[in-house]
C-alpha cells in the first residue's frame, strides 16, 4: 500500500482513487457483468439489450481509474436455429471503470430455450489475470 492517502493536504477524491489503485496493485480486480442473465419471451422481432461490464474490487468498488480499450475483449455466440446475435465490435472500451456492449438480434424466430451469450474475455491487468464473465439471454416461454 502507498499510504499516500494518509498524508495531509491530499484531497478526499484523490485519496479515494489512491486506495482503489492500491487495491488493484494488490490484485483486488474482477469483472462484473450486468445483467448476468436475462429471460425474455421468444420473439420473431429484432431486439437489443445493453450489457454493462465493470471493473471492480471484490467489495464492489468501481476502479474509476481504469480507462482502456481491450482488443478482442468480448465475443458473442448464440444457439438460435434461425436468428443471429451480434455486437458492434469485439473491442471492450472502458471509461472510468465501465464499458457497455449492445447485443442485437435479427428479426428471425428466437425460440423457447434458445440463447445468446456475450463473453467478456479473460484479461491481464497490472499483471493479474481477470477471469472471464458471461451475460446469457435465454428466451423462455411464460
Buried (B, 14 or more C-beta within 10 A) or exposed (E): EEEEBEEEEEEEEEBEBBBBBBBBBEBBBBBBBEEEEBEEEBBEEEBEBEBEBBBBBEEEBBBBEBEEEBEEBBBBEBBBEEBEBEBEEBBBBBEEBBBBBEBBBBEBEBBEEBBBBBBBBEBEBEEBEBEBBBBBBBBBEE
